[in-house]
């Protein structure tokens, strides 16, 4: 297995570049398939892939929870502002767009 590819997947997930991470995962899956067919140790490749999947899942869940907390905070601020009759806008850079 190419360790650079698994590192690239980790970097993409850690930085929130989920579209890029998905494309890298597709490349990783192709490599993993070839490794299992022709490699000397398919169990090692499967274990490495499993560890990467677990790590990516944990990071994605954390990013999702953080995004939900930001949405909840924005909704709370909007309700408070509406109660006082003032419109509210989020501070610049507080909301980051991402596609899942």
N, CA, C and O atoms as a GROMACS GRO file, in nm:
protein
  400
    1UNK      N    1   0.084  -0.118   0.000
    1UNK     CA    2   0.000   0.000   0.000
    1UNK      C    3   0.088   0.124   0.000
    1UNK      O    4   0.197   0.126   0.057
    2UNK      N    5   0.039   0.226  -0.064
    2UNK     CA    6   0.111   0.353  -0.071
    2UNK      C    7   0.082   0.434   0.055
    2UNK      O    8  -0.030   0.482   0.074
    3UNK      N    9   0.182   0.451   0.143
    3UNK     CA   10   0.158   0.527   0.266
    3UNK      C   11   0.128   0.674   0.238
    3UNK      O   12   0.064   0.741   0.320
    4UNK      N   13   0.175   0.725   0.124
    4UNK     CA   14   0.145   0.864   0.089
    4UNK      C   15  -0.004   0.884   0.064
    4UNK      O   16  -0.058   0.990   0.096
    5UNK      N   17  -0.069   0.784   0.007
    5UNK     CA   18  -0.211   0.796  -0.021
    5UNK      C   19  -0.293   0.794   0.108
    5UNK      O   20  -0.387   0.873   0.122
    6UNK      N   21  -0.260   0.707   0.201
    6UNK     CA   22  -0.333   0.705   0.328
    6UNK      C   23  -0.307   0.835   0.405
    6UNK      O   24  -0.396   0.886   0.473
    7UNK      N   25  -0.186   0.889   0.396
    7UNK     CA   26  -0.157   1.017   0.460
    7UNK      C   27  -0.236   1.130   0.396
    7UNK      O   28  -0.283   1.221   0.464
    8UNK      N   29  -0.249   1.124   0.264
    8UNK     CA   30  -0.327   1.226   0.193
    8UNK      C   31  -0.474   1.220   0.234
    8UNK      O   32  -0.538   1.324   0.248
    9UNK      N   33  -0.526   1.100   0.252
    9UNK     CA   34  -0.665   1.085   0.298
    9UNK      C   35  -0.678   1.147   0.436
    9UNK      O   36  -0.773   1.222   0.461
   10UNK      N   37  -0.586   1.118   0.524
   10UNK     CA   38  -0.591   1.174   0.661
   10UNK      C   39  -0.583   1.327   0.659
   10UNK      O   40  -0.657   1.393   0.731
   11UNK      N   41  -0.495   1.381   0.577
   11UNK     CA   42  -0.483   1.528   0.570
   11UNK      C   43  -0.611   1.590   0.518
   11UNK      O   44  -0.656   1.692   0.571
   12UNK      N   45  -0.670   1.531   0.415
   12UNK     CA   46  -0.793   1.586   0.358
   12UNK      C   47  -0.907   1.582   0.459
   12UNK      O   48  -0.982   1.679   0.473
   13UNK      N   49  -0.921   1.472   0.530
   13UNK     CA   50  -1.028   1.460   0.630
   13UNK      C   51  -1.003   1.559   0.745
   13UNK      O   52  -1.095   1.627   0.789
   14UNK      N   53  -0.879   1.565   0.792
   14UNK     CA   54  -0.846   1.653   0.905
   14UNK      C   55  -0.869   1.800   0.871
   14UNK      O   56  -0.903   1.878   0.960
   15UNK      N   57  -0.851   1.837   0.745
   15UNK     CA   58  -0.870   1.977   0.706
   15UNK      C   59  -1.012   2.007   0.662
   15UNK      O   60  -1.043   2.121   0.628
   16UNK      N   61  -1.099   1.907   0.663
   16UNK     CA   62  -1.239   1.928   0.628
   16UNK      C   63  -1.265   1.926   0.479
   16UNK      O   64  -1.374   1.965   0.435
   17UNK      N   65  -1.170   1.882   0.400
   17UNK     CA   66  -1.187   1.874   0.255
   17UNK      C   67  -1.248   1.738   0.221
   17UNK      O   68  -1.180   1.649   0.170
   18UNK      N   69  -1.377   1.723   0.249
   18UNK     CA   70  -1.440   1.593   0.239
   18UNK      C   71  -1.459   1.546   0.095
   18UNK      O   72  -1.457   1.426   0.068
   19UNK      N   73  -1.478   1.639   0.002
   19UNK     CA   74  -1.489   1.599  -0.138
   19UNK      C   75  -1.356   1.543  -0.187
   19UNK      O   76  -1.353   1.439  -0.254
   20UNK      N   77  -1.248   1.611  -0.153
   20UNK     CA   78  -1.114   1.563  -0.190
   20UNK      C   79  -1.087   1.428  -0.122
   20UNK      O   80  -1.031   1.337  -0.183
   21UNK      N   81  -1.126   1.417   0.003
   21UNK     CA   82  -1.105   1.292   0.077
   21UNK      C   83  -1.178   1.177   0.011
   21UNK      O   84  -1.127   1.065   0.004
   22UNK      N   85  -1.298   1.203  -0.038
   22UNK     CA   86  -1.374   1.097  -0.106
   22UNK      C   87  -1.301   1.049  -0.230
   22UNK      O   88  -1.295   0.929  -0.256
   23UNK      N   89  -1.246   1.142  -0.309
   23UNK     CA   90  -1.171   1.102  -0.429
   23UNK      C   91  -1.045   1.023  -0.392
   23UNK      O   92  -1.010   0.925  -0.458
   24UNK      N   93  -0.978   1.067  -0.287
   24UNK     CA   94  -0.860   0.994  -0.242
   24UNK      C   95  -0.897   0.855  -0.191
   24UNK      O   96  -0.823   0.759  -0.212
   25UNK      N   97  -1.013   0.845  -0.123
   25UNK     CA   98  -1.060   0.715  -0.076
   25UNK      C   99  -1.084   0.620  -0.193
   25UNK      O  100  -1.054   0.501  -0.184
   26UNK      N  101  -1.137   0.674  -0.302
   26UNK     CA  102  -1.161   0.589  -0.419
   26UNK      C  103  -1.029   0.534  -0.473
   26UNK      O  104  -1.021   0.417  -0.509
   27UNK      N  105  -0.927   0.619  -0.478
   27UNK     CA  106  -0.795   0.573  -0.521
   27UNK      C  107  -0.739   0.469  -0.423
   27UNK      O  108  -0.682   0.368  -0.463
   28UNK      N  109  -0.758   0.497  -0.295
   28UNK     CA  110  -0.710   0.405  -0.191
   28UNK      C  111  -0.778   0.269  -0.205
   28UNK      O  112  -0.714   0.165  -0.192
   29UNK      N  113  -0.908   0.271  -0.231
   29UNK     CA  114  -0.984   0.146  -0.246
   29UNK      C  115  -0.933   0.065  -0.365
   29UNK      O  116  -0.923  -0.058  -0.357
   30UNK      N  117  -0.900   0.132  -0.474
   30UNK     CA  118  -0.845   0.061  -0.590
   30UNK      C  119  -0.711  -0.003  -0.555
   30UNK      O  120  -0.685  -0.118  -0.591
   31UNK      N  121  -0.627   0.071  -0.485
   31UNK     CA  122  -0.498   0.015  -0.443
   31UNK      C  123  -0.517  -0.103  -0.348
   31UNK      O  124  -0.448  -0.204  -0.357
   32UNK      N  125  -0.611  -0.087  -0.258
   32UNK     CA  126  -0.638  -0.193  -0.160
   32UNK      C  127  -0.686  -0.319  -0.232
   32UNK      O  128  -0.645  -0.430  -0.197
   33UNK      N  129  -0.772  -0.303  -0.330
   33UNK     CA  130  -0.822  -0.418  -0.406
   33UNK      C  131  -0.707  -0.490  -0.476
   33UNK      O  132  -0.699  -0.613  -0.473
   34UNK      N  133  -0.619  -0.413  -0.538
   34UNK     CA  134  -0.504  -0.474  -0.605
   34UNK      C  135  -0.411  -0.543  -0.505
   34UNK      O  136  -0.360  -0.652  -0.532
   35UNK      N  137  -0.391  -0.480  -0.392
   35UNK     CA  138  -0.305  -0.539  -0.288
   35UNK      C  139  -0.362  -0.672  -0.241
   35UNK      O  140  -0.288  -0.768  -0.219
   36UNK      N  141  -0.493  -0.678  -0.225
   36UNK     CA  142  -0.556  -0.802  -0.178
   36UNK      C  143  -0.549  -0.912  -0.284
   36UNK      O  144  -0.538  -1.030  -0.250
   37UNK      N  145  -0.555  -0.874  -0.410
   37UNK     CA  146  -0.549  -0.973  -0.517
   37UNK      C  147  -0.407  -1.026  -0.539
   37UNK      O  148  -0.387  -1.146  -0.558
   38UNK      N  149  -0.310  -0.935  -0.535
   38UNK     CA  150  -0.175  -0.973  -0.576
   38UNK      C  151  -0.070  -0.957  -0.468
   38UNK      O  152   0.044  -0.999  -0.486
   39UNK      N  153  -0.106  -0.896  -0.356
   39UNK     CA  154  -0.008  -0.870  -0.253
   39UNK      C  155   0.023  -0.992  -0.169
   39UNK      O  156  -0.055  -1.088  -0.165
   40UNK      N  157   0.136  -0.988  -0.101
   40UNK     CA  158   0.175  -1.102  -0.018
   40UNK      C  159   0.097  -1.111   0.113
   40UNK      O  160   0.088  -1.219   0.172
   41UNK      N  161   0.041  -1.000   0.159
   41UNK     CA  162  -0.025  -1.000   0.290
   41UNK      C  163  -0.158  -0.925   0.283
   41UNK      O  164  -0.165  -0.810   0.325
   42UNK      N  165  -0.264  -0.989   0.231
   42UNK     CA  166  -0.392  -0.918   0.221
   42UNK      C  167  -0.452  -0.883   0.356
   42UNK      O  168  -0.526  -0.785   0.368
   43UNK      N  169  -0.422  -0.962   0.460
   43UNK     CA  170  -0.475  -0.930   0.593
   43UNK      C  171  -0.416  -0.800   0.645
   43UNK      O  172  -0.485  -0.722   0.711
   44UNK      N  173  -0.290  -0.776   0.616
   44UNK     CA  174  -0.226  -0.651   0.657
   44UNK      C  175  -0.290  -0.531   0.589
   44UNK      O  176  -0.311  -0.427   0.652
   45UNK      N  177  -0.322  -0.546   0.461
   45UNK     CA  178  -0.387  -0.438   0.387
   45UNK      C  179  -0.526  -0.412   0.443
   45UNK      O  180  -0.568  -0.296   0.455
   46UNK      N  181  -0.598  -0.518   0.477
   46UNK     CA  182  -0.732  -0.500   0.534
   46UNK      C  183  -0.726  -0.432   0.671
   46UNK      O  184  -0.810  -0.347   0.701
   47UNK      N  185  -0.629  -0.468   0.752
   47UNK     CA  186  -0.616  -0.407   0.884
   47UNK      C  187  -0.581  -0.258   0.872
   47UNK      O  188  -0.635  -0.175   0.945
   48UNK      N  189  -0.493  -0.226   0.780
   48UNK     CA  190  -0.457  -0.085   0.758
   48UNK      C  191  -0.579  -0.006   0.711
   48UNK      O  192  -0.603   0.106   0.758
   49UNK      N  193  -0.656  -0.063   0.619
   49UNK     CA  194  -0.776   0.003   0.568
   49UNK      C  195  -0.879   0.020   0.680
   49UNK      O  196  -0.944   0.124   0.689
   50UNK      N  197  -0.893  -0.081   0.765
   50UNK     CA  198  -0.988  -0.072   0.876
   50UNK      C  199  -0.949   0.041   0.971
   50UNK      O  200  -1.035   0.120   1.013
   51UNK      N  201  -0.821   0.050   1.005
   51UNK     CA  202  -0.776   0.156   1.094
   51UNK      C  203  -0.800   0.294   1.034
   51UNK      O  204  -0.841   0.387   1.103
   52UNK      N  205  -0.775   0.306   0.904
   52UNK     CA  206  -0.798   0.434   0.838
   52UNK      C  207  -0.947   0.469   0.837
   52UNK      O  208  -0.984   0.584   0.858
   53UNK      N  209  -1.031   0.370   0.812
   53UNK     CA  210  -1.176   0.395   0.813
   53UNK      C  211  -1.225   0.438   0.950
   53UNK      O  212  -1.305   0.530   0.961
   54UNK      N  213  -1.178   0.372   1.055
   54UNK     CA  214  -1.218   0.408   1.192
   54UNK      C  215  -1.176   0.551   1.223
   54UNK      O  216  -1.254   0.628   1.277
   55UNK      N  217  -1.053   0.586   1.188
   55UNK     CA  218  -1.002   0.720   1.215
   55UNK      C  219  -1.084   0.824   1.138
   55UNK      O  220  -1.123   0.927   1.193
   56UNK      N  221  -1.110   0.798   1.009
   56UNK     CA  222  -1.188   0.892   0.928
   56UNK      C  223  -1.329   0.908   0.982
   56UNK      O  224  -1.384   1.018   0.983
   57UNK      N  225  -1.387   0.800   1.025
   57UNK     CA  226  -1.523   0.807   1.081
   57UNK      C  227  -1.524   0.895   1.206
   57UNK      O  228  -1.613   0.979   1.221
   58UNK      N  229  -1.428   0.876   1.294
   58UNK     CA  230  -1.422   0.956   1.416
   58UNK      C  231  -1.404   1.104   1.384
   58UNK      O  232  -1.470   1.190   1.444
   59UNK      N  233  -1.316   1.135   1.291
   59UNK     CA  234  -1.292   1.274   1.254
   59UNK      C  235  -1.414   1.337   1.188
   59UNK      O  236  -1.447   1.453   1.214
   60UNK      N  237  -1.482   1.260   1.104
   60UNK     CA  238  -1.602   1.310   1.037
   60UNK      C  239  -1.714   1.335   1.137
   60UNK      O  240  -1.785   1.435   1.127
   61UNK      N  241  -1.730   1.245   1.232
   61UNK     CA  242  -1.832   1.266   1.336
   61UNK      C  243  -1.801   1.389   1.420
   61UNK      O  244  -1.892   1.463   1.457
   62UNK      N  245  -1.674   1.411   1.450
   62UNK     CA  246  -1.635   1.530   1.526
   62UNK      C  247  -1.663   1.657   1.446
   62UNK      O  248  -1.714   1.755   1.502
   63UNK      N  249  -1.631   1.656   1.318
   63UNK     CA  250  -1.658   1.773   1.233
   63UNK      C  251  -1.807   1.799   1.222
   63UNK      O  252  -1.852   1.914   1.223
   64UNK      N  253  -1.884   1.692   1.212
   64UNK     CA  254  -2.029   1.705   1.204
   64UNK      C  255  -2.086   1.763   1.333
   64UNK      O  256  -2.175   1.848   1.330
   65UNK      N  257  -2.036   1.718   1.446
   65UNK     CA  258  -2.082   1.770   1.575
   65UNK      C  259  -2.046   1.918   1.590
   65UNK      O  260  -2.125   1.997   1.640
   66UNK      N  261  -1.927   1.954   1.545
   66UNK     CA  262  -1.886   2.095   1.552
   66UNK      C  263  -1.975   2.181   1.463
   66UNK      O  264  -2.016   2.290   1.503
   67UNK      N  265  -2.006   2.135   1.343
   67UNK     CA  266  -2.094   2.209   1.254
   67UNK      C  267  -2.234   2.223   1.314
   67UNK      O  268  -2.296   2.328   1.302
   68UNK      N  269  -2.283   2.117   1.378
   68UNK     CA  270  -2.414   2.124   1.442
   68UNK      C  271  -2.414   2.224   1.557
   68UNK      O  272  -2.510   2.298   1.575
   69UNK      N  273  -2.306   2.228   1.634
   69UNK     CA  274  -2.295   2.325   1.743
   69UNK      C  275  -2.296   2.468   1.689
   69UNK      O  276  -2.357   2.556   1.749
   70UNK      N  277  -2.229   2.490   1.575
   70UNK     CA  278  -2.231   2.623   1.514
   70UNK      C  279  -2.371   2.661   1.468
   70UNK      O  280  -2.414   2.775   1.487
   71UNK      N  281  -2.442   2.565   1.408
   71UNK     CA  282  -2.580   2.592   1.366
   71UNK      C  283  -2.671   2.620   1.486
   71UNK      O  284  -2.754   2.710   1.480
   72UNK      N  285  -2.654   2.544   1.592
   72UNK     CA  286  -2.734   2.565   1.712
   72UNK      C  287  -2.707   2.704   1.770
   72UNK      O  288  -2.801   2.773   1.812
   73UNK      N  289  -2.582   2.744   1.774
   73UNK     CA  290  -2.545   2.875   1.825
   73UNK      C  291  -2.606   2.986   1.739
   73UNK      O  292  -2.656   3.085   1.791
   74UNK      N  293  -2.601   2.970   1.608
   74UNK     CA  294  -2.659   3.068   1.518
   74UNK      C  295  -2.810   3.077   1.538
   74UNK      O  296  -2.866   3.187   1.541
   75UNK      N  297  -2.875   2.962   1.552
   75UNK     CA  298  -3.020   2.962   1.575
   75UNK      C  299  -3.055   3.031   1.706
   75UNK      O  300  -3.152   3.106   1.714
   76UNK      N  301  -2.975   3.006   1.810
   76UNK     CA  302  -2.997   3.069   1.939
   76UNK      C  303  -2.980   3.221   1.928
   76UNK      O  304  -3.062   3.296   1.981
   77UNK      N  305  -2.876   3.265   1.861
   77UNK     CA  306  -2.852   3.408   1.843
   77UNK      C  307  -2.962   3.472   1.762
   77UNK      O  308  -3.001   3.586   1.789
   78UNK      N  309  -3.014   3.401   1.664
   78UNK     CA  310  -3.122   3.454   1.581
   78UNK      C  311  -3.249   3.472   1.663
   78UNK      O  312  -3.319   3.572   1.650
   79UNK      N  313  -3.278   3.373   1.749
   79UNK     CA  314  -3.397   3.385   1.834
   79UNK      C  315  -3.384   3.502   1.931
   79UNK      O  316  -3.480   3.577   1.951
   80UNK      N  317  -3.267   3.520   1.990
   80UNK     CA  318  -3.245   3.632   2.083
   80UNK      C  319  -3.257   3.764   2.009
   80UNK      O  320  -3.321   3.858   2.058
   81UNK      N  321  -3.197   3.773   1.892
   81UNK     CA  322  -3.203   3.898   1.814
   81UNK      C  323  -3.347   3.928   1.774
   81UNK      O  324  -3.389   4.044   1.776
   82UNK      N  325  -3.424   3.825   1.738
   82UNK     CA  326  -3.564   3.845   1.701
   82UNK      C  327  -3.645   3.895   1.820
   82UNK      O  328  -3.735   3.977   1.804
   83UNK      N  329  -3.611   3.845   1.938
   83UNK     CA  330  -3.682   3.888   2.058
   83UNK      C  331  -3.659   4.037   2.085
   83UNK      O  332  -3.747   4.105   2.138
   84UNK      N  333  -3.542   4.087   2.049
   84UNK     CA  334  -3.511   4.228   2.069
   84UNK      C  335  -3.536   4.311   1.943
   84UNK      O  336  -3.510   4.431   1.942
   85UNK      N  337  -3.585   4.246   1.838
   85UNK     CA  338  -3.619   4.318   1.716
   85UNK      C  339  -3.500   4.361   1.634
   85UNK      O  340  -3.509   4.456   1.555
   86UNK      N  341  -3.388   4.293   1.651
   86UNK     CA  342  -3.268   4.327   1.573
   86UNK      C  343  -3.228   4.209   1.486
   86UNK      O  344  -3.230   4.094   1.531
   87UNK      N  345  -3.192   4.237   1.361
   87UNK     CA  346  -3.140   4.128   1.279
   87UNK      C  347  -2.999   4.090   1.325
   87UNK      O  348  -2.927   4.172   1.382
   88UNK      N  349  -2.962   3.967   1.301
   88UNK     CA  350  -2.829   3.922   1.340
   88UNK      C  351  -2.757   3.863   1.220
   88UNK      O  352  -2.819   3.802   1.132
   89UNK      N  353  -2.630   3.881   1.218
   89UNK     CA  354  -2.546   3.818   1.116
   89UNK      C  355  -2.430   3.751   1.188
   89UNK      O  356  -2.381   3.803   1.288
   90UNK      N  357  -2.388   3.637   1.138
   90UNK     CA  358  -2.274   3.570   1.203
   90UNK      C  359  -2.146   3.649   1.180
   90UNK      O  360  -2.132   3.714   1.077
   91UNK      N  361  -2.054   3.645   1.275
   91UNK     CA  362  -1.927   3.713   1.254
   91UNK      C  363  -1.854   3.652   1.134
   91UNK      O  364  -1.866   3.533   1.108
   92UNK      N  365  -1.778   3.734   1.062
   92UNK     CA  366  -1.707   3.681   0.945
   92UNK      C  367  -1.618   3.563   0.981
   92UNK      O  368  -1.546   3.566   1.081
   93UNK      N  369  -1.624   3.462   0.899
   93UNK     CA  370  -1.538   3.344   0.919
   93UNK      C  371  -1.589   3.245   1.021
   93UNK      O  372  -1.522   3.145   1.048
   94UNK      N  373  -1.706   3.270   1.081
   94UNK     CA  374  -1.754   3.179   1.184
   94UNK      C  375  -1.827   3.058   1.126
   94UNK      O  376  -1.841   2.956   1.193
   95UNK      N  377  -1.873   3.069   1.002
   95UNK     CA  378  -1.941   2.959   0.937
   95UNK      C  379  -1.858   2.918   0.816
   95UNK      O  380  -1.822   3.001   0.733
   96UNK      N  381  -1.827   2.788   0.808
   96UNK     CA  382  -1.748   2.737   0.697
   96UNK      C  383  -1.837   2.642   0.617
   96UNK      O  384  -1.899   2.552   0.674
   97UNK      N  385  -1.844   2.663   0.489
   97UNK     CA  386  -1.925   2.578   0.404
   97UNK      C  387  -1.852   2.448   0.376
   97UNK      O  388  -1.732   2.447   0.348
   98UNK      N  389  -1.926   2.338   0.385
   98UNK     CA  390  -1.869   2.208   0.354
   98UNK      C  391  -1.979   2.120   0.298
   98UNK      O  392  -2.096   2.135   0.332
   99UNK      N  393  -1.939   2.030   0.212
   99UNK     CA  394  -2.036   1.934   0.156
   99UNK      C  395  -2.002   1.797   0.210
   99UNK      O  396  -1.886   1.757   0.213
  100UNK      N  397  -2.105   1.726   0.253
  100UNK     CA  398  -2.085   1.592   0.307
  100UNK      C  399  -2.146   1.490   0.216
  100UNK      O  400  -2.140   1.371   0.245
   0.00000   0.00000   0.00000
